[in-house]
Amino acid sequence: MHMELTPVKQKFILHWGEMGTLWGVNRTVSQIHALLYIVGKPMQAEEIADTLGVARSNVSNSLKELQNWKLVKLAHVMGDRRAHFETSLDVWELFRTVVRERKEREFTPTIDTLQQCLDSPDIKQEDKETQARITETLALMKTVTTWTDEMLRLEPATLMKLLKMGATVQKFVRGEKK
């Protein structure tokens, strides 16, 4: 039971898979997410496997990973006992989820490790340049985290305005004229 995909949907899914690999995400994981997003309806694992031409076991593992990332959830379809899976169709919600999850998986442990380095009695044995680099890196990571948290609190329309203002603000800060 496989779904026929239009050339545009195929291109979107294939590209998303390629982009996923560049972001450190398994190609199949990315393609499954792209399929669920672009199709816009819950699908069962077997249909996903048939549509993408990948092994059912690969789909199961990929769906678990997507669920761990909070990008896919279980959905029930009236009259069908099989499990179906869906993703949010709100691009801003997806963006926020990815940013939140990456922050928790990457930034938070890095901040914790840098702080542990600075709190360690062994830090005094390091040269001043090493201490300064760790301190500066921690300050940057904390600032980016604070900024990210603030951006995630904004409504999508406000965030979009802020993103569009970015180039104008950069020119202003650099002292360039229109």
VMD Tcl script that builds the backbone (N, CA, C; Angstrom):
set m [mol new atoms 534]
animate dup $m
set s [atomselect $m all]
$s set {name element resname resid chain x y z} {
  {N N MET 1 A 0.853 -1.163 0.000}
  {CA C MET 1 A 0.000 0.000 0.000}
  {C C MET 1 A 0.900 1.226 0.000}
  {N N HIS 2 A 1.205 1.672 -1.193}
  {CA C HIS 2 A 2.109 2.808 -1.238}
  {C C HIS 2 A 1.438 3.989 -1.911}
  {N N MET 3 A 1.814 5.150 -1.434}
  {CA C MET 3 A 1.228 6.395 -1.908}
  {C C MET 3 A 2.043 6.891 -3.100}
  {N N GLU 4 A 1.365 7.302 -4.144}
  {CA C GLU 4 A 2.043 7.907 -5.293}
  {C C GLU 4 A 2.404 9.349 -4.934}
  {N N LEU 5 A 3.657 9.673 -5.091}
  {CA C LEU 5 A 4.112 11.031 -4.800}
  {C C LEU 5 A 4.327 11.799 -6.091}
  {N N THR 6 A 3.895 13.040 -6.101}
  {CA C THR 6 A 4.132 13.906 -7.261}
  {C C THR 6 A 5.633 14.203 -7.345}
  {N N PRO 7 A 6.102 14.633 -8.487}
  {CA C PRO 7 A 7.525 14.993 -8.613}
  {C C PRO 7 A 7.955 16.068 -7.608}
  {N N VAL 8 A 7.084 17.019 -7.332}
  {CA C VAL 8 A 7.428 18.082 -6.372}
  {C C VAL 8 A 7.590 17.493 -4.972}
  {N N LYS 9 A 6.653 16.638 -4.572}
  {CA C LYS 9 A 6.766 16.007 -3.252}
  {C C LYS 9 A 8.025 15.141 -3.174}
  {N N GLN 10 A 8.322 14.406 -4.228}
  {CA C GLN 10 A 9.534 13.578 -4.256}
  {C C GLN 10 A 10.780 14.446 -4.082}
  {N N LYS 11 A 10.826 15.540 -4.823}
  {CA C LYS 11 A 11.982 16.438 -4.749}
  {C C LYS 11 A 12.140 16.998 -3.331}
  {N N PHE 12 A 11.032 17.425 -2.738}
  {CA C PHE 12 A 11.050 17.959 -1.372}
  {C C PHE 12 A 11.597 16.916 -0.403}
  {N N ILE 13 A 11.082 15.708 -0.472}
  {CA C ILE 13 A 11.482 14.631 0.444}
  {C C ILE 13 A 12.953 14.264 0.246}
  {N N LEU 14 A 13.381 14.120 -0.998}
  {CA C LEU 14 A 14.778 13.776 -1.270}
  {C C LEU 14 A 15.723 14.869 -0.787}
  {N N HIS 15 A 15.349 16.122 -1.044}
  {CA C HIS 15 A 16.196 17.229 -0.592}
  {C C HIS 15 A 16.261 17.288 0.937}
  {N N TRP 16 A 15.125 17.098 1.588}
  {CA C TRP 16 A 15.105 17.138 3.059}
  {C C TRP 16 A 15.992 16.035 3.635}
  {N N GLY 17 A 16.000 14.892 2.969}
  {CA C GLY 17 A 16.896 13.806 3.390}
  {C C GLY 17 A 18.357 14.201 3.260}
  {N N GLU 18 A 18.702 14.867 2.159}
  {CA C GLU 18 A 20.076 15.336 1.963}
  {C C GLU 18 A 20.451 16.375 3.007}
  {N N MET 19 A 19.537 17.316 3.264}
  {CA C MET 19 A 19.808 18.350 4.259}
  {C C MET 19 A 19.972 17.734 5.644}
  {N N GLY 20 A 19.150 16.737 5.938}
  {CA C GLY 20 A 19.263 16.064 7.225}
  {C C GLY 20 A 20.648 15.503 7.455}
  {N N THR 21 A 21.231 14.894 6.424}
  {CA C THR 21 A 22.576 14.329 6.595}
  {C C THR 21 A 23.589 15.425 6.883}
  {N N LEU 22 A 23.396 16.606 6.279}
  {CA C LEU 22 A 24.306 17.718 6.555}
  {C C LEU 22 A 24.162 18.221 7.989}
  {N N TRP 23 A 22.970 18.047 8.574}
  {CA C TRP 23 A 22.717 18.475 9.947}
  {C C TRP 23 A 23.005 17.365 10.952}
  {N N GLY 24 A 23.526 16.225 10.466}
  {CA C GLY 24 A 23.854 15.117 11.358}
  {C C GLY 24 A 22.679 14.217 11.672}
  {N N VAL 25 A 21.649 14.240 10.825}
  {CA C VAL 25 A 20.467 13.411 11.025}
  {C C VAL 25 A 20.440 12.366 9.917}
  {N N ASN 26 A 20.103 11.142 10.279}
  {CA C ASN 26 A 19.996 10.048 9.326}
  {C C ASN 26 A 19.062 10.433 8.175}
  {N N ARG 27 A 19.451 10.065 6.958}
  {CA C ARG 27 A 18.684 10.409 5.755}
  {C C ARG 27 A 17.249 9.901 5.831}
  {N N THR 28 A 17.063 8.637 6.238}
  {CA C THR 28 A 15.712 8.074 6.302}
  {C C THR 28 A 14.866 8.795 7.343}
  {N N VAL 29 A 15.444 9.124 8.468}
  {CA C VAL 29 A 14.730 9.879 9.504}
  {C C VAL 29 A 14.215 11.189 8.909}
  {N N SER 30 A 15.088 11.891 8.213}
  {CA C SER 30 A 14.710 13.171 7.606}
  {C C SER 30 A 13.650 12.990 6.529}
  {N N GLN 31 A 13.787 11.950 5.720}
  {CA C GLN 31 A 12.819 11.723 4.657}
  {C C GLN 31 A 11.446 11.367 5.221}
  {N N ILE 32 A 11.410 10.588 6.286}
  {CA C ILE 32 A 10.122 10.247 6.900}
  {C C ILE 32 A 9.449 11.500 7.428}
  {N N HIS 33 A 10.234 12.343 8.096}
  {CA C HIS 33 A 9.649 13.578 8.612}
  {C C HIS 33 A 9.134 14.446 7.465}
  {N N ALA 34 A 9.917 14.548 6.407}
  {CA C ALA 34 A 9.505 15.339 5.244}
  {C C ALA 34 A 8.226 14.775 4.622}
  {N N LEU 35 A 8.141 13.454 4.525}
  {CA C LEU 35 A 6.949 12.811 3.961}
  {C C LEU 35 A 5.713 13.151 4.792}
  {N N LEU 36 A 5.810 12.969 6.107}
  {CA C LEU 36 A 4.662 13.257 6.971}
  {C C LEU 36 A 4.270 14.733 6.900}
  {N N TYR 37 A 5.257 15.593 6.807}
  {CA C TYR 37 A 4.978 17.032 6.739}
  {C C TYR 37 A 4.320 17.401 5.415}
  {N N ILE 38 A 4.901 16.948 4.314}
  {CA C ILE 38 A 4.410 17.382 3.000}
  {C C ILE 38 A 3.072 16.735 2.645}
  {N N VAL 39 A 2.838 15.500 3.116}
  {CA C VAL 39 A 1.566 14.828 2.845}
  {C C VAL 39 A 0.471 15.421 3.730}
  {N N GLY 40 A 0.828 15.788 4.956}
  {CA C GLY 40 A -0.102 16.488 5.827}
  {C C GLY 40 A -1.203 15.638 6.431}
  {N N LYS 41 A -0.961 14.331 6.513}
  {CA C LYS 41 A -1.966 13.459 7.140}
  {C C LYS 41 A -1.254 12.303 7.827}
  {N N PRO 42 A -1.905 11.696 8.833}
  {CA C PRO 42 A -1.286 10.560 9.514}
  {C C PRO 42 A -1.077 9.393 8.544}
  {N N MET 43 A 0.049 8.710 8.735}
  {CA C MET 43 A 0.361 7.541 7.918}
  {C C MET 43 A 0.828 6.411 8.825}
  {N N GLN 44 A 0.550 5.186 8.420}
  {CA C GLN 44 A 1.034 4.044 9.177}
  {C C GLN 44 A 2.441 3.686 8.690}
  {N N ALA 45 A 3.189 3.001 9.522}
  {CA C ALA 45 A 4.586 2.701 9.235}
  {C C ALA 45 A 4.759 1.914 7.940}
  {N N GLU 46 A 3.885 0.954 7.693}
  {CA C GLU 46 A 4.001 0.147 6.480}
  {C C GLU 46 A 3.830 1.011 5.231}
  {N N GLU 47 A 2.887 1.938 5.274}
  {CA C GLU 47 A 2.667 2.834 4.141}
  {C C GLU 47 A 3.872 3.745 3.931}
  {N N ILE 48 A 4.475 4.190 5.016}
  {CA C ILE 48 A 5.678 5.027 4.929}
  {C C ILE 48 A 6.803 4.231 4.274}
  {N N ALA 49 A 6.997 2.991 4.734}
  {CA C ALA 49 A 8.054 2.140 4.185}
  {C C ALA 49 A 7.845 1.892 2.696}
  {N N ASP 50 A 6.620 1.570 2.300}
  {CA C ASP 50 A 6.316 1.306 0.892}
  {C C ASP 50 A 6.487 2.561 0.040}
  {N N THR 51 A 6.039 3.685 0.546}
  {CA C THR 51 A 6.104 4.935 -0.215}
  {C C THR 51 A 7.547 5.370 -0.443}
  {N N LEU 52 A 8.374 5.241 0.598}
  {CA C LEU 52 A 9.771 5.673 0.483}
  {C C LEU 52 A 10.693 4.580 -0.045}
  {N N GLY 53 A 10.189 3.338 -0.088}
  {CA C GLY 53 A 11.018 2.235 -0.564}
  {C C GLY 53 A 12.139 1.886 0.390}
  {N N VAL 54 A 11.835 1.923 1.692}
  {CA C VAL 54 A 12.835 1.569 2.704}
  {C C VAL 54 A 12.298 0.430 3.572}
  {N N ALA 55 A 13.203 -0.248 4.240}
  {CA C ALA 55 A 12.828 -1.400 5.066}
  {C C ALA 55 A 11.928 -0.973 6.219}
  {N N ARG 56 A 10.994 -1.822 6.547}
  {CA C ARG 56 A 10.040 -1.560 7.634}
  {C C ARG 56 A 10.771 -1.355 8.956}
  {N N SER 57 A 11.828 -2.151 9.189}
  {CA C SER 57 A 12.596 -2.011 10.435}
  {C C SER 57 A 13.274 -0.645 10.496}
  {N N ASN 58 A 13.744 -0.156 9.350}
  {CA C ASN 58 A 14.361 1.164 9.290}
  {C C ASN 58 A 13.334 2.242 9.622}
  {N N VAL 59 A 12.109 2.070 9.123}
  {CA C VAL 59 A 11.035 3.024 9.410}
  {C C VAL 59 A 10.714 3.013 10.898}
  {N N SER 60 A 10.619 1.834 11.493}
  {CA C SER 60 A 10.317 1.742 12.935}
  {C C SER 60 A 11.367 2.471 13.759}
  {N N ASN 61 A 12.630 2.220 13.474}
  {CA C ASN 61 A 13.709 2.882 14.214}
  {C C ASN 61 A 13.691 4.385 13.981}
  {N N SER 62 A 13.431 4.784 12.748}
  {CA C SER 62 A 13.397 6.214 12.421}
  {C C SER 62 A 12.237 6.916 13.111}
  {N N LEU 63 A 11.086 6.254 13.158}
  {CA C LEU 63 A 9.932 6.840 13.850}
  {C C LEU 63 A 10.208 7.007 15.341}
  {N N LYS 64 A 10.901 6.029 15.937}
  {CA C LYS 64 A 11.266 6.148 17.361}
  {C C LYS 64 A 12.168 7.359 17.574}
  {N N GLU 65 A 13.127 7.528 16.664}
  {CA C GLU 65 A 14.020 8.679 16.790}
  {C C GLU 65 A 13.250 9.991 16.645}
  {N N LEU 66 A 12.352 10.045 15.674}
  {CA C LEU 66 A 11.538 11.253 15.489}
  {C C LEU 66 A 10.638 11.512 16.699}
  {N N GLN 67 A 10.137 10.457 17.320}
  {CA C GLN 67 A 9.339 10.621 18.536}
  {C C GLN 67 A 10.213 11.128 19.676}
  {N N ASN 68 A 11.444 10.636 19.774}
  {CA C ASN 68 A 12.370 11.114 20.806}
  {C C ASN 68 A 12.690 12.598 20.624}
  {N N TRP 69 A 12.698 13.042 19.378}
  {CA C TRP 69 A 12.936 14.451 19.082}
  {C C TRP 69 A 11.662 15.283 19.219}
  {N N LYS 70 A 10.571 14.630 19.528}
  {CA C LYS 70 A 9.254 15.278 19.667}
  {C C LYS 70 A 8.775 15.905 18.356}
  {N N LEU 71 A 9.200 15.303 17.231}
  {CA C LEU 71 A 8.789 15.796 15.917}
  {C C LEU 71 A 7.662 14.971 15.314}
  {N N VAL 72 A 7.456 13.776 15.829}
  {CA C VAL 72 A 6.396 12.889 15.343}
  {C C VAL 72 A 5.679 12.323 16.545}
  {N N LYS 73 A 4.360 12.182 16.406}
  {CA C LYS 73 A 3.594 11.571 17.485}
  {C C LYS 73 A 2.638 10.534 16.905}
  {N N LEU 74 A 2.210 9.667 17.786}
  {CA C LEU 74 A 1.250 8.631 17.434}
  {C C LEU 74 A -0.104 9.278 17.198}
  {N N ALA 75 A -0.793 8.809 16.159}
  {CA C ALA 75 A -2.126 9.334 15.846}
  {C C ALA 75 A -3.057 8.155 15.629}
  {N N HIS 76 A -4.277 8.297 16.064}
  {CA C HIS 76 A -5.272 7.246 15.869}
  {C C HIS 76 A -6.248 7.692 14.786}
  {N N VAL 77 A -6.564 6.757 13.910}
  {CA C VAL 77 A -7.489 7.032 12.817}
  {C C VAL 77 A -8.745 6.210 13.066}
  {N N MET 78 A -9.894 6.877 13.025}
  {CA C MET 78 A -11.173 6.224 13.286}
  {C C MET 78 A -11.338 5.004 12.377}
  {N N GLY 79 A -11.701 3.881 12.984}
  {CA C GLY 79 A -11.961 2.664 12.227}
  {C C GLY 79 A -10.727 1.866 11.845}
  {N N ASP 80 A -9.545 2.315 12.283}
  {CA C ASP 80 A -8.305 1.604 11.950}
  {C C ASP 80 A -7.528 1.372 13.243}
  {N N ARG 81 A -7.265 0.114 13.558}
  {CA C ARG 81 A -6.577 -0.219 14.813}
  {C C ARG 81 A -5.066 -0.022 14.726}
  {N N ARG 82 A -4.551 0.076 13.513}
  {CA C ARG 82 A -3.097 0.219 13.355}
  {C C ARG 82 A -2.627 1.603 13.807}
  {N N ALA 83 A -1.389 1.655 14.231}
  {CA C ALA 83 A -0.798 2.927 14.645}
  {C C ALA 83 A -0.479 3.770 13.420}
  {N N HIS 84 A -0.800 5.019 13.504}
  {CA C HIS 84 A -0.463 5.995 12.481}
  {C C HIS 84 A 0.436 7.044 13.129}
  {N N PHE 85 A 1.187 7.742 12.292}
  {CA C PHE 85 A 2.119 8.736 12.798}
  {C C PHE 85 A 1.893 10.044 12.053}
  {N N GLU 86 A 2.067 11.139 12.789}
  {CA C GLU 86 A 1.889 12.455 12.192}
  {C C GLU 86 A 2.905 13.417 12.768}
  {N N THR 87 A 3.092 14.510 12.062}
  {CA C THR 87 A 3.945 15.589 12.533}
  {C C THR 87 A 3.131 16.872 12.500}
  {N N SER 88 A 3.615 17.864 13.184}
  {CA C SER 88 A 2.953 19.162 13.137}
  {C C SER 88 A 3.039 19.708 11.711}
  {N N LEU 89 A 2.017 20.403 11.306}
  {CA C LEU 89 A 2.022 21.046 9.998}
  {C C LEU 89 A 2.354 22.531 10.128}
  {N N ASP 90 A 2.613 22.971 11.343}
  {CA C ASP 90 A 2.980 24.357 11.629}
  {C C ASP 90 A 4.505 24.471 11.591}
  {N N VAL 91 A 5.025 25.116 10.563}
  {CA C VAL 91 A 6.463 25.206 10.372}
  {C C VAL 91 A 7.153 25.881 11.558}
  {N N TRP 92 A 6.479 26.849 12.189}
  {CA C TRP 92 A 7.082 27.519 13.343}
  {C C TRP 92 A 7.161 26.581 14.544}
  {N N GLU 93 A 6.136 25.775 14.745}
  {CA C GLU 93 A 6.175 24.794 15.839}
  {C C GLU 93 A 7.314 23.800 15.607}
  {N N LEU 94 A 7.481 23.358 14.375}
  {CA C LEU 94 A 8.579 22.444 14.056}
  {C C LEU 94 A 9.932 23.109 14.302}
  {N N PHE 95 A 10.063 24.346 13.875}
  {CA C PHE 95 A 11.299 25.096 14.088}
  {C C PHE 95 A 11.621 25.193 15.573}
  {N N ARG 96 A 10.621 25.580 16.357}
  {CA C ARG 96 A 10.818 25.703 17.808}
  {C C ARG 96 A 11.205 24.360 18.432}
  {N N THR 97 A 10.567 23.291 17.996}
  {CA C THR 97 A 10.867 21.963 18.541}
  {C C THR 97 A 12.311 21.581 18.245}
  {N N VAL 98 A 12.744 21.774 17.008}
  {CA C VAL 98 A 14.119 21.428 16.639}
  {C C VAL 98 A 15.112 22.261 17.439}
  {N N VAL 99 A 14.877 23.558 17.528}
  {CA C VAL 99 A 15.791 24.430 18.270}
  {C C VAL 99 A 15.830 24.032 19.749}
  {N N ARG 100 A 14.658 23.805 20.349}
  {CA C ARG 100 A 14.589 23.414 21.755}
  {C C ARG 100 A 15.338 22.101 22.000}
  {N N GLU 101 A 15.097 21.113 21.147}
  {CA C GLU 101 A 15.734 19.804 21.312}
  {C C GLU 101 A 17.244 19.883 21.099}
  {N N ARG 102 A 17.676 20.627 20.103}
  {CA C ARG 102 A 19.123 20.756 19.857}
  {C C ARG 102 A 19.781 21.485 21.019}
  {N N LYS 103 A 19.104 22.491 21.545}
  {CA C LYS 103 A 19.639 23.222 22.702}
  {C C LYS 103 A 19.837 22.262 23.876}
  {N N GLU 104 A 18.834 21.449 24.153}
  {CA C GLU 104 A 18.919 20.511 25.276}
  {C C GLU 104 A 19.978 19.432 25.056}
  {N N ARG 105 A 20.155 18.995 23.827}
  {CA C ARG 105 A 21.085 17.910 23.533}
  {C C ARG 105 A 22.513 18.389 23.315}
  {N N GLU 106 A 22.673 19.636 22.872}
  {CA C GLU 106 A 23.998 20.111 22.498}
  {C C GLU 106 A 24.495 21.266 23.368}
  {N N PHE 107 A 23.687 22.302 23.497}
  {CA C PHE 107 A 24.147 23.481 24.224}
  {C C PHE 107 A 24.205 23.250 25.725}
  {N N THR 108 A 23.156 22.696 26.306}
  {CA C THR 108 A 23.115 22.510 27.759}
  {C C THR 108 A 24.273 21.647 28.260}
  {N N PRO 109 A 24.542 20.472 27.633}
  {CA C PRO 109 A 25.697 19.684 28.101}
  {C C PRO 109 A 27.032 20.420 27.918}
  {N N THR 110 A 27.153 21.224 26.860}
  {CA C THR 110 A 28.392 21.977 26.646}
  {C C THR 110 A 28.560 23.039 27.724}
  {N N ILE 111 A 27.492 23.741 28.032}
  {CA C ILE 111 A 27.546 24.744 29.100}
  {C C ILE 111 A 27.914 24.076 30.421}
  {N N ASP 112 A 27.284 22.944 30.712}
  {CA C ASP 112 A 27.574 22.225 31.956}
  {C C ASP 112 A 29.045 21.810 32.022}
  {N N THR 113 A 29.577 21.293 30.920}
  {CA C THR 113 A 30.975 20.847 30.898}
  {C C THR 113 A 31.928 22.023 31.056}
  {N N LEU 114 A 31.669 23.113 30.354}
  {CA C LEU 114 A 32.527 24.295 30.478}
  {C C LEU 114 A 32.504 24.828 31.912}
  {N N GLN 115 A 31.312 24.844 32.526}
  {CA C GLN 115 A 31.207 25.313 33.912}
  {C C GLN 115 A 31.968 24.383 34.847}
  {N N GLN 116 A 31.875 23.069 34.617}
  {CA C GLN 116 A 32.627 22.106 35.426}
  {C C GLN 116 A 34.131 22.320 35.290}
  {N N CYS 117 A 34.566 22.634 34.074}
  {CA C CYS 117 A 35.991 22.915 33.866}
  {C C CYS 117 A 36.426 24.118 34.706}
  {N N LEU 118 A 35.615 25.178 34.680}
  {CA C LEU 118 A 35.961 26.388 35.429}
  {C C LEU 118 A 35.859 26.187 36.941}
  {N N ASP 119 A 34.930 25.325 37.365}
  {CA C ASP 119 A 34.744 25.068 38.801}
  {C C ASP 119 A 35.768 24.088 39.361}
  {N N SER 120 A 36.457 23.381 38.494}
  {CA C SER 120 A 37.410 22.372 38.934}
  {C C SER 120 A 38.636 23.025 39.565}
  {N N PRO 121 A 39.142 22.441 40.648}
  {CA C PRO 121 A 40.384 22.969 41.228}
  {C C PRO 121 A 41.552 22.896 40.233}
  {N N ASP 122 A 41.440 21.984 39.260}
  {CA C ASP 122 A 42.505 21.816 38.266}
  {C C ASP 122 A 42.622 23.005 37.314}
  {N N ILE 123 A 41.622 23.866 37.268}
  {CA C ILE 123 A 41.651 24.996 36.336}
  {C C ILE 123 A 42.815 25.922 36.653}
  {N N LYS 124 A 43.207 25.974 37.928}
  {CA C LYS 124 A 44.310 26.850 38.337}
  {C C LYS 124 A 45.646 26.404 37.757}
  {N N GLN 125 A 45.712 25.130 37.345}
  {CA C GLN 125 A 46.949 24.612 36.751}
  {C C GLN 125 A 47.047 24.949 35.264}
  {N N GLU 126 A 45.959 25.416 34.704}
  {CA C GLU 126 A 45.949 25.778 33.286}
  {C C GLU 126 A 46.507 27.193 33.104}
  {N N ASP 127 A 47.084 27.428 31.937}
  {CA C ASP 127 A 47.601 28.770 31.659}
  {C C ASP 127 A 46.431 29.756 31.516}
  {N N LYS 128 A 46.738 31.024 31.658}
  {CA C LYS 128 A 45.716 32.082 31.631}
  {C C LYS 128 A 44.950 32.098 30.297}
  {N N GLU 129 A 45.634 31.821 29.194}
  {CA C GLU 129 A 44.975 31.827 27.886}
  {C C GLU 129 A 43.910 30.734 27.809}
  {N N THR 130 A 44.216 29.550 28.322}
  {CA C THR 130 A 43.251 28.446 28.322}
  {C C THR 130 A 42.051 28.799 29.190}
  {N N GLN 131 A 42.329 29.341 30.383}
  {CA C GLN 131 A 41.242 29.757 31.268}
  {C C GLN 131 A 40.360 30.810 30.583}
  {N N ALA 132 A 40.993 31.757 29.899}
  {CA C ALA 132 A 40.249 32.821 29.222}
  {C C ALA 132 A 39.395 32.239 28.082}
  {N N ARG 133 A 39.938 31.292 27.335}
  {CA C ARG 133 A 39.179 30.705 26.226}
  {C C ARG 133 A 37.952 29.952 26.739}
  {N N ILE 134 A 38.115 29.210 27.809}
  {CA C ILE 134 A 36.982 28.477 28.382}
  {C C ILE 134 A 35.945 29.465 28.911}
  {N N THR 135 A 36.389 30.502 29.603}
  {CA C THR 135 A 35.491 31.530 30.138}
  {C C THR 135 A 34.730 32.233 29.010}
  {N N GLU 136 A 35.447 32.606 27.949}
  {CA C GLU 136 A 34.812 33.288 26.817}
  {C C GLU 136 A 33.819 32.374 26.101}
  {N N THR 137 A 34.185 31.106 25.950}
  {CA C THR 137 A 33.292 30.162 25.288}
  {C C THR 137 A 32.024 29.956 26.107}
  {N N LEU 138 A 32.179 29.833 27.418}
  {CA C LEU 138 A 31.020 29.682 28.297}
  {C C LEU 138 A 30.122 30.913 28.217}
  {N N ALA 139 A 30.714 32.090 28.243}
  {CA C ALA 139 A 29.921 33.327 28.156}
  {C C ALA 139 A 29.151 33.379 26.840}
  {N N LEU 140 A 29.808 33.011 25.742}
  {CA C LEU 140 A 29.130 32.999 24.445}
  {C C LEU 140 A 27.981 31.995 24.441}
  {N N MET 141 A 28.223 30.791 24.919}
  {CA C MET 141 A 27.190 29.751 24.930}
  {C C MET 141 A 25.996 30.178 25.784}
  {N N LYS 142 A 26.261 30.798 26.930}
  {CA C LYS 142 A 25.165 31.263 27.788}
  {C C LYS 142 A 24.383 32.388 27.119}
  {N N THR 143 A 25.080 33.284 26.445}
  {CA C THR 143 A 24.412 34.397 25.766}
  {C C THR 143 A 23.545 33.881 24.624}
  {N N VAL 144 A 24.076 32.970 23.830}
  {CA C VAL 144 A 23.307 32.403 22.718}
  {C C VAL 144 A 22.087 31.649 23.258}
  {N N THR 145 A 22.255 30.941 24.361}
  {CA C THR 145 A 21.149 30.206 24.965}
  {C C THR 145 A 20.064 31.163 25.459}
  {N N THR 146 A 20.458 32.231 26.115}
  {CA C THR 146 A 19.497 33.225 26.588}
  {C C THR 146 A 18.760 33.856 25.409}
  {N N TRP 147 A 19.513 34.214 24.366}
  {CA C TRP 147 A 18.903 34.800 23.174}
  {C C TRP 147 A 17.928 33.818 22.531}
  {N N THR 148 A 18.336 32.564 22.425}
  {CA C THR 148 A 17.479 31.534 21.836}
  {C C THR 148 A 16.193 31.384 22.630}
  {N N ASP 149 A 16.301 31.330 23.951}
  {CA C ASP 149 A 15.108 31.218 24.797}
  {C C ASP 149 A 14.160 32.388 24.564}
  {N N GLU 150 A 14.716 33.585 24.438}
  {CA C GLU 150 A 13.886 34.769 24.198}
  {C C GLU 150 A 13.206 34.684 22.830}
  {N N MET 151 A 13.940 34.251 21.820}
  {CA C MET 151 A 13.370 34.147 20.471}
  {C C MET 151 A 12.250 33.099 20.435}
  {N N LEU 152 A 12.413 32.011 21.176}
  {CA C LEU 152 A 11.408 30.948 21.187}
  {C C LEU 152 A 10.117 31.385 21.883}
  {N N ARG 153 A 10.187 32.421 22.707}
  {CA C ARG 153 A 8.986 32.919 23.395}
  {C C ARG 153 A 8.132 33.813 22.505}
  {N N LEU 154 A 8.717 34.312 21.428}
  {CA C LEU 154 A 7.992 35.249 20.563}
  {C C LEU 154 A 6.936 34.535 19.730}
  {N N GLU 155 A 5.889 35.271 19.425}
  {CA C GLU 155 A 4.881 34.763 18.490}
  {C C GLU 155 A 5.512 34.695 17.101}
  {N N PRO 156 A 5.077 33.752 16.268}
  {CA C PRO 156 A 5.673 33.621 14.929}
  {C C PRO 156 A 5.685 34.922 14.119}
  {N N ALA 157 A 4.610 35.693 14.152}
  {CA C ALA 157 A 4.561 36.937 13.375}
  {C C ALA 157 A 5.627 37.923 13.859}
  {N N THR 158 A 5.819 37.999 15.166}
  {CA C THR 158 A 6.827 38.890 15.737}
  {C C THR 158 A 8.220 38.399 15.379}
  {N N LEU 159 A 8.431 37.115 15.480}
  {CA C LEU 159 A 9.728 36.542 15.135}
  {C C LEU 159 A 10.048 36.786 13.658}
  {N N MET 160 A 9.074 36.638 12.804}
  {CA C MET 160 A 9.281 36.875 11.374}
  {C C MET 160 A 9.661 38.333 11.124}
  {N N LYS 161 A 9.004 39.267 11.801}
  {CA C LYS 161 A 9.349 40.690 11.661}
  {C C LYS 161 A 10.792 40.925 12.104}
  {N N LEU 162 A 11.161 40.305 13.224}
  {CA C LEU 162 A 12.510 40.462 13.746}
  {C C LEU 162 A 13.540 39.888 12.772}
  {N N LEU 163 A 13.254 38.733 12.207}
  {CA C LEU 163 A 14.163 38.130 11.241}
  {C C LEU 163 A 14.316 39.013 10.007}
  {N N LYS 164 A 13.225 39.585 9.542}
  {CA C LYS 164 A 13.275 40.457 8.365}
  {C C LYS 164 A 14.034 41.753 8.656}
  {N N MET 165 A 13.968 42.205 9.907}
  {CA C MET 165 A 14.684 43.424 10.300}
  {C C MET 165 A 16.180 43.201 10.393}
  {N N GLY 166 A 16.597 41.951 10.474}
  {CA C GLY 166 A 18.000 41.619 10.697}
  {C C GLY 166 A 18.985 42.358 9.814}
  {N N ALA 167 A 18.773 42.347 8.506}
  {CA C ALA 167 A 19.701 43.001 7.586}
  {C C ALA 167 A 19.741 44.507 7.819}
  {N N THR 168 A 18.585 45.102 8.087}
  {CA C THR 168 A 18.516 46.539 8.337}
  {C C THR 168 A 19.294 46.892 9.600}
  {N N VAL 169 A 19.114 46.099 10.630}
  {CA C VAL 169 A 19.811 46.343 11.894}
  {C C VAL 169 A 21.319 46.185 11.698}
  {N N GLN 170 A 21.726 45.170 10.946}
  {CA C GLN 170 A 23.161 44.962 10.703}
  {C C GLN 170 A 23.776 46.161 9.996}
  {N N LYS 171 A 23.081 46.695 8.989}
  {CA C LYS 171 A 23.584 47.873 8.281}
  {C C LYS 171 A 23.687 49.069 9.226}
  {N N PHE 172 A 22.684 49.221 10.078}
  {CA C PHE 172 A 22.693 50.315 11.047}
  {C C PHE 172 A 23.894 50.191 11.996}
  {N N VAL 173 A 24.098 48.988 12.527}
  {CA C VAL 173 A 25.199 48.758 13.476}
  {C C VAL 173 A 26.543 49.001 12.803}
  {N N ARG 174 A 26.661 48.634 11.527}
  {CA C ARG 174 A 27.917 48.850 10.793}
  {C C ARG 174 A 28.081 50.297 10.360}
  {N N GLY 175 A 27.023 51.116 10.518}
  {CA C GLY 175 A 27.098 52.521 10.153}
  {C C GLY 175 A 26.879 52.789 8.664}
  {N N GLU 176 A 26.303 51.819 7.969}
  {CA C GLU 176 A 26.037 51.994 6.536}
  {C C GLU 176 A 24.756 52.803 6.336}
  {N N LYS 177 A 24.725 53.506 5.230}
  {CA C LYS 177 A 23.532 54.272 4.881}
  {C C LYS 177 A 22.746 53.498 3.861}
  {N N LYS 178 A 21.442 53.843 3.749}
  {CA C LYS 178 A 20.572 53.154 2.781}
  {C C LYS 178 A 21.027 53.337 1.370}
}
mol reanalyze $m
mol bondsrecalc $m
mol representation Tube
mol addrep $m
